[in-house]
Amino acid sequence: MFAGTADFLERRNGESMNKARIAVGGLQHETNTFAPSKATYEDFVSAGGWPGLVSGGELFDAVAGINLPVAGFVAKAHELGAELVPLSWSYATPSAHVTEDAFERLSELMLRQLAEAGKVDGLYLDLHGAMVCEHHDDGEGELLRRVRARMEPNLPIVISLDLHANVTPQMFELADRIVIYRTYPHVDMAATGARAAREMHRILAEGKGYKAFRQLPFLIPLTSGCTLSGPAEAVYRRLAELEKGEITSLSFACGFCPADIYHCGASLVAYGRDASAVEAAADSLLAEAVGREAEFAMTAWAPEAAVSHAMQRLGARPIILADAQDNPGGGGNSDTTGLLQELLKQRAPAVLAILYDPEAARRAHAAGEGADIAVSLGAHSGLPGHHSITADFRVECLGDGVFTADGPFYGGARMRLGPMALLSLDTVKIIVGSRKEQAADQAMFRHLRVEPCDQKILVLKSTVHFRADFQAMAEEILVVAAPGPTVLDNHQLEFRNLRPGLRRMPGDPH
């Protein structure tokens, strides 16, 4: 597909990014349509791991120095000589659908700001790619449709997306470049924004060129997309080999499985100067991924077996248990107690983080360090079959939830997690927070005077992102499938809207 901009380029008069006025904004949400809680407007406004809703002149200062795509774009675009026009940027913790109210208010805010910005030479949007709204299955595609309807038809639009994007044909058609993370854990978010800035620079200098889009015929389980090893690492290595010469940009998205929409799943996009080269690169990368289908199959431990195995392997370095099915980074509420109950049953010397229970945190702060408090901990989401743990917990340490993350994933994020507490019961300690945020940074532990590398067993409510900051210290890592809404085995999800022929798990019959 060719998308030329001869008239635009004539007006730009070959200036490239230098002195170009580029509008910058973002709207990020990863939607698990099977999760228990929806994302409201207030969820986008409130700060947590990332900044809350920021707008206009506040945007650039709010994201500066943080591992976020928008921060990387801003830094690189300034370096390339662009004049940047800030719009709005917002993010909400992954959950079920974005409410209609939230999407309409946030998208209208951005569109109004874009109209007020006057003439711009390009638009960059920091999006996720897996946003499902109450009234639109393709949130990003709908936002892009509204932008295109109100702006000059040939306006260059560059977007960055999460590695877990469910890229749709509408996104591909309406964006001139889609630039996607290449690491999981996502340690390259800011770097992806910088790549997006370079692509905007290229479009302004050379034109939009040619592009291609492909979708994979099977869903990739969340744990199988980790790029530290295995088939995903091989696919991204092949991507790097193909991105040269006439191929100016190549991206692969593993998709986000817990989204019951027609275009759920892995995909790739290719861009370049020559149509046949772009099509060939897309076909080659697709063949690489499809050829490794069997390798994308995943395994997980049952809670009882995982804790028992960890107890037998206790040593100088921590054993890490990933409570992957209650990952708040995938839409879980971070309050299930299945794995915690097994730790208590086997009297495991463990620290679990982060269990979301604002009331327990409030009670702990009211009582003070050293006090015993009687609370029903966790399992307040109303999920069938989940139960709180009612007991007398010791308050070991208290924190205000305000600290700076310094690990590779959250890198530089100014955390605002609300009142936090370290509670203990028998041999187990539990880090309790007042906002949902996955345990992917050691600073979360040190905020409550817990040194992660000194623990026997670490239990992290995270799927893969924790590996960026914890893998090097671990004796062993076990992915555990304790009950929770961020389901790893897609056969357990009641899909109704997937496109015909899409295999739910790698290796399913064709």
C-alpha positions in Angstrom: 0.0 0.0 0.0 1.3 3.4 -0.9 0.6 6.5 1.1 2.3 9.5 -0.6 2.4 13.1 0.6 3.7 15.1 -2.4 1.6 18.1 -1.6 2.7 18.1 2.1 6.3 17.6 1.3 6.2 20.6 -1.2 4.9 22.8 1.6 7.5 21.5 4.1 10.2 22.4 1.4 12.6 19.7 2.5 13.0 21.0 6.1 12.5 17.6 7.6 12.0 17.7 11.4 13.9 20.9 11.8 11.4 23.6 12.8 8.4 21.3 12.2 5.5 21.8 14.6 4.6 18.3 16.0 1.6 17.8 18.3 2.2 15.2 21.1 -0.3 13.3 23.2 -1.3 9.9 24.5 -4.1 7.7 25.8 -3.0 4.4 27.2 -5.0 1.4 28.5 -4.6 -2.4 28.2 -8.0 -4.0 28.4 -8.7 -7.4 29.8 -12.3 -8.0 28.9 -12.5 -10.8 31.4 -11.2 -8.7 34.3 -13.5 -7.7 37.3 -13.2 -3.9 37.2 -13.6 -1.2 34.5 -11.5 1.8 33.9 -13.3 5.0 34.8 -12.3 8.6 34.1 -11.0 8.9 37.7 -8.7 6.0 37.1 -7.0 8.0 34.3 -6.8 11.1 36.3 -5.1 9.6 39.4 -1.4 9.1 39.5 0.0 5.6 40.4 3.1 4.0 38.9 2.9 6.4 36.0 1.7 10.1 36.0 -2.0 10.8 36.1 -3.8 12.8 33.4 -1.5 15.7 32.4 -2.3 18.3 29.8 -0.7 21.2 27.9 2.5 22.6 29.4 2.6 20.2 32.3 3.0 17.2 30.0 6.7 17.3 29.2 7.8 17.9 32.8 5.5 15.2 34.1 7.1 12.5 31.9 10.7 13.7 31.8 13.2 11.0 32.7 10.7 8.2 32.9 10.8 5.0 30.8 7.7 6.0 28.8 7.4 6.3 25.0 6.2 9.9 25.1 9.3 10.8 27.1 11.5 9.2 24.5 9.7 10.9 21.7 9.9 14.3 23.3 13.7 14.0 24.0 14.5 12.8 20.5 12.2 15.2 18.6 13.7 18.2 20.5 17.2 16.9 19.5 16.0 16.8 15.9 14.9 20.4 16.0 11.2 20.1 16.2 8.8 22.5 17.9 6.5 20.3 20.1 2.9 21.2 20.9 1.7 19.3 24.0 -1.8 17.9 24.1 -3.0 15.6 26.9 -1.5 12.3 28.0 -3.2 9.8 30.3 -2.9 6.2 31.5 -5.0 3.8 33.6 -3.9 0.6 35.2 -5.0 -2.4 33.0 -8.5 -3.6 33.8 -11.8 -4.4 32.1 -13.3 -2.1 29.6 -12.7 1.6 29.5 -16.1 3.2 30.3 -17.8 5.2 27.6 -17.7 8.3 29.8 -13.9 8.0 30.2 -13.1 7.5 26.6 -15.4 10.3 25.4 -14.1 12.8 27.9 -10.4 12.0 27.2 -10.7 11.8 23.5 -12.7 15.0 23.2 -10.1 16.8 25.4 -7.3 15.7 23.0 -9.3 16.6 19.9 -10.2 20.0 21.3 -6.5 20.7 22.2 -5.5 19.5 18.7 -7.9 22.0 17.1 -6.7 24.8 19.3 -3.1 24.0 18.5 -3.4 25.6 15.0 -1.5 24.4 12.0 0.8 21.4 12.8 3.1 19.4 10.6 2.6 16.1 12.3 1.0 14.2 15.2 2.5 11.7 17.5 0.3 9.6 19.9 1.6 7.4 22.7 -1.0 4.6 22.7 -1.2 1.0 23.9 -3.0 -0.8 21.2 -5.2 -3.1 23.3 -7.8 -0.6 24.5 -11.4 -1.9 24.5 -14.2 0.5 25.4 -17.7 -0.2 26.5 -18.9 1.2 23.1 -15.9 0.5 20.8 -13.9 -2.7 20.6 -11.0 -0.9 18.9 -10.4 2.1 21.1 -7.2 3.3 19.4 -8.7 2.8 15.9 -11.7 4.9 16.9 -9.5 7.7 18.3 -7.5 7.7 15.1 -10.7 7.8 13.0 -11.9 10.9 14.9 -8.5 12.6 14.5 -8.4 11.9 10.7 -12.0 13.2 10.4 -11.0 16.6 11.9 -7.5 17.1 10.6 -5.9 17.7 7.2 -6.1 14.3 5.3 -2.4 14.0 4.6 -1.2 15.0 8.1 1.5 12.5 9.1 0.5 10.5 12.1 3.0 8.3 14.0 1.9 6.2 16.9 3.8 4.0 19.3 2.2 0.8 20.7 2.9 -1.7 23.4 4.3 -5.1 22.5 0.9 -6.5 23.6 -1.0 -4.4 21.1 -3.9 -6.1 19.3 -3.2 -4.2 16.1 -6.3 -3.8 13.9 -6.7 -3.1 10.2 -8.2 0.3 11.2 -5.1 1.3 13.2 -2.9 0.2 10.4 -4.8 2.1 7.7 -5.1 5.4 9.7 -1.6 5.7 11.1 1.3 6.4 8.8 3.8 4.6 11.2 3.2 2.2 13.9 6.2 1.7 16.1 6.1 -1.1 18.7 8.1 -2.1 21.8 10.7 -4.8 21.2 11.2 -6.1 24.7 9.2 -7.9 27.3 9.8 -6.9 30.1 9.3 -3.5 28.4 12.6 -1.9 29.1 12.6 -0.1 25.8 9.5 2.1 26.1 11.4 5.4 26.0 13.6 4.0 23.2 10.5 3.1 21.2 9.3 6.7 21.5 12.7 7.8 20.2 12.3 5.5 17.2 8.9 7.0 16.6 10.5 10.4 16.5 13.0 9.3 14.0 10.2 7.8 11.8 8.4 11.2 11.9 11.7 12.8 10.9 11.9 10.3 8.0 8.3 10.9 6.8 8.8 14.6 6.8 12.0 14.2 4.8 11.2 11.4 2.4 7.4 10.8 2.4 5.3 8.0 3.8 6.5 5.2 1.5 5.0 1.7 1.5 3.5 -0.4 4.2 2.3 -4.0 4.9 0.3 -5.7 7.7 0.1 -9.3 8.7 -1.8 -11.2 11.5 -0.7 -14.5 13.0 -3.1 -17.4 13.0 -2.7 -18.3 16.7 -2.7 -16.4 20.0 0.6 -16.1 21.9 0.2 -16.8 25.7 1.3 -13.8 27.8 4.3 -15.7 29.4 5.5 -16.9 26.0 6.1 -13.4 24.7 9.1 -12.8 27.0 12.0 -11.6 24.9 14.8 -12.7 27.2 14.9 -16.1 25.6 12.8 -18.6 23.6 10.8 -18.1 20.5 10.0 -14.4 21.1 13.7 -13.6 21.4 14.3 -15.4 18.1 11.5 -13.5 16.3 12.8 -10.1 17.4 16.4 -11.1 16.5 15.1 -11.9 13.0 13.2 -8.6 12.9 16.5 -6.7 13.6 18.1 -8.6 10.7 15.4 -7.7 8.3 15.2 -4.0 9.2 17.8 -2.6 6.8 18.2 -1.2 3.3 14.8 -0.4 1.9 13.1 -1.5 5.1 13.0 1.6 7.3 10.8 0.3 10.1 9.6 -3.2 11.2 7.5 -4.1 14.3 6.0 -7.2 15.8 3.3 -7.3 18.4 2.7 -10.4 20.5 -0.9 -9.3 21.1 -3.0 -9.3 24.3 -4.9 -12.6 24.7 -7.5 -11.7 27.4 -9.3 -9.4 25.0 -12.4 -10.9 23.5 -12.4 -8.9 20.2 -12.4 -9.9 16.5 -8.8 -8.7 15.9 -7.2 -10.1 19.1 -3.8 -11.5 18.6 -0.3 -11.1 17.3 0.6 -9.1 14.2 3.4 -7.3 12.4 3.8 -4.1 10.4 6.5 -3.2 7.9 7.4 0.1 6.2 9.9 1.1 3.6 10.9 2.7 0.3 10.2 -0.2 -2.0 6.9 -2.0 -2.2 8.2 -5.5 -3.0 10.9 -5.3 -0.3 8.3 -4.3 2.3 6.0 -7.2 1.3 8.9 -9.6 1.4 10.1 -8.5 4.8 6.6 -8.9 6.2 6.3 -12.4 4.8 9.7 -13.4 6.1 9.0 -12.2 9.6 5.6 -13.9 9.6 7.2 -17.1 8.5 9.7 -16.9 11.3 6.9 -16.5 13.9 4.6 -19.1 12.5 7.4 -21.5 12.1 8.0 -21.4 15.8 4.4 -21.9 16.8 5.1 -25.1 18.9 7.8 -23.2 20.8 5.2 -20.6 22.0 3.4 -23.2 24.1 3.5 -22.4 27.8 3.7 -24.3 31.1 2.8 -23.1 34.6 3.0 -24.6 38.1 0.1 -25.3 40.4 0.3 -23.4 43.7 0.8 -26.4 46.0 3.5 -27.9 43.8 5.3 -24.5 43.3 5.5 -23.8 47.0 6.6 -27.3 47.8 9.3 -27.1 45.2 10.5 -23.8 46.5 10.7 -25.1 50.1 13.0 -27.9 48.9 15.3 -25.5 47.1 15.8 -22.9 49.8 19.3 -21.4 49.7 21.3 -18.3 49.5 19.4 -16.7 46.7 15.6 -16.1 46.5 13.2 -18.5 44.8 10.7 -16.3 42.9 7.1 -17.4 42.4 5.2 -15.3 39.8 1.6 -15.0 40.8 0.9 -14.5 37.1 -2.9 -14.8 37.0 -3.4 -11.9 39.4 -1.1 -9.5 37.6 -2.5 -6.0 37.8 -0.4 -5.2 34.7 -2.7 -7.6 32.8 -6.1 -6.5 34.3 -6.1 -8.4 37.6 -7.1 -6.7 40.8 -4.0 -7.8 42.6 -6.0 -9.1 45.6 -6.4 -12.8 45.1 -5.2 -15.0 48.0 -4.9 -18.5 46.5 -1.1 -18.5 46.4 -0.9 -16.7 49.8 -3.1 -19.4 51.4 -0.7 -22.1 50.1 2.3 -20.2 51.5 0.7 -20.1 54.9 -0.4 -23.7 54.7 3.2 -24.9 54.0 4.7 -22.3 56.4 6.9 -20.9 53.7 9.4 -18.1 54.6 8.1 -15.7 52.0 7.4 -12.1 51.1 4.5 -11.4 48.8 3.9 -8.2 46.9 1.8 -6.2 46.2 -1.6 -7.2 47.6 -4.2 -4.5 46.8 -6.2 -3.8 49.9 -6.7 -0.1 50.7 -8.8 -0.8 53.9 -6.1 -3.1 55.4 -3.5 -0.4 54.6 -5.6 2.2 56.3 -6.2 0.1 59.4 -2.4 -0.6 59.6 -1.6 3.1 59.5 -4.2 3.8 62.2 -2.8 1.2 64.5 0.9 1.9 63.9 4.1 -0.2 63.5 4.3 -3.1 66.0 0.5 -3.3 66.5 -1.6 -6.4 65.8 -4.7 -5.8 63.6 -7.6 -8.1 62.9 -8.5 -7.8 59.2 -10.0 -9.8 56.4 -7.2 -9.5 53.9 -7.6 -9.5 50.1 -10.3 -11.0 47.8 -12.5 -8.0 47.8 -13.1 -8.0 44.1 -16.1 -10.3 44.3 -14.7 -13.0 42.1 -16.4 -16.4 42.6 -14.6 -18.8 44.7 -12.1 -16.3 46.2 -11.9 -15.8 49.9 -10.3 -13.2 52.2 -7.8 -14.3 54.9 -9.2 -13.3 58.3 -6.6 -13.2 61.0 -4.6 -11.0 63.4 -1.7 -9.5 61.3 1.4 -7.8 62.8 2.1 -4.4 61.3 5.9 -4.6 60.6 6.4 -1.4 58.6 4.5 1.5 57.2 5.1 3.7 54.1 3.3 6.5 52.3 3.7 4.9 48.9 5.7 7.9 47.5 9.1 6.8 46.1 11.0 6.7 42.8 11.4 3.4 41.0 14.9 2.7 39.8 14.6 -0.7 38.0 14.9 -1.1 34.3 11.1 -1.4 33.7 9.6 1.4 35.8 12.9 3.3 35.5 12.5 6.8 37.0 8.7 6.5 37.6 7.6 8.6 40.5 5.4 6.2 42.4 2.2 7.3 44.1 0.8 4.1 45.5 -1.0 5.5 48.6 -0.6 4.2 52.1 1.4 1.0 52.2 2.1 -1.5 54.9 4.2 -4.6 55.5 2.0 -7.1 57.4 3.1 -10.5 58.8 1.3 -13.7 59.6 3.3 -16.7 60.8 6.2 -17.1 58.4 4.8 -14.9 55.6 5.1 -11.2 55.1 2.7 -9.3 52.8 3.3 -5.9 51.2 -0.1 -4.2 51.0 -0.8 -1.2 48.8 -3.6 1.2 48.2 -3.3 1.3 44.4 -2.9 -1.6 42.0 0.6 -1.8 40.6 2.5 -4.9 39.7 5.6 -5.9 41.7 8.2 -5.2 39.1 10.7 -2.9 40.9 12.9 -3.6 44.0 12.2 -0.1 45.3 8.7 -1.3 46.2 10.2 -3.6 48.8 12.9 -1.2 50.0 10.2 1.4 50.6 9.1 -0.9 53.5 12.6 -1.8 54.6 12.6 -5.2 52.9 15.8 -6.1 51.0 14.6 -8.4 48.1 17.9 -10.3 47.7 17.9 -11.4 51.4 14.6 -13.2 51.2 14.2 -17.0 50.8 11.0 -16.8 48.7 9.7 -13.8 46.8 6.1 -13.9 45.5 5.4 -11.3 42.9 2.0 -10.4 41.4 3.4 -9.9 37.9 3.7 -12.1 34.8 7.0 -11.1 33.1 7.9 -7.5 33.8 9.4 -8.4 37.2 12.2 -10.2 35.4 13.8 -6.9 34.4 14.7 -6.1 38.0 14.6 -9.5 39.8 15.7 -12.2 37.4 19.5 -11.7 38.1 19.1 -12.3 41.8 16.9 -15.4 41.5 18.0 -19.0 42.2 15.0 -20.1 40.2 11.7 -18.6 38.8 8.4 -20.5 38.8 5.4 -19.2 36.9 2.4 -20.1 39.0 -1.2 -20.4 37.9 -3.0 -19.6 41.1 -6.6 -18.7 40.6 -7.0 -15.2 39.1 -8.5 -13.2 36.2 -5.3 -12.9 34.1 -5.7 -16.4 32.7 -2.6 -18.0 31.1 -4.3 -20.9 29.3 -6.6 -19.3 26.7 -8.7 -22.5 26.6 -10.1 -21.4 30.0 -11.5 -18.1 28.6 -15.0 -17.9 27.2 -14.3 -16.2 24.0 -17.3 -15.2 21.8 -15.8 -12.7 19.3 -12.5 -14.1 17.9 -12.2 -14.2 14.2 -12.9 -17.6 12.6 -9.9 -19.9 12.4 -7.8 -18.2 15.0 -6.2 -20.8 17.2 -6.5 -20.1 20.9 -3.2 -21.7 21.9 -0.1 -22.6 19.9 -0.3 -26.1 18.6 -4.1 -26.3 18.5 -5.5 -28.2 15.5 -5.8 -26.1 12.4 
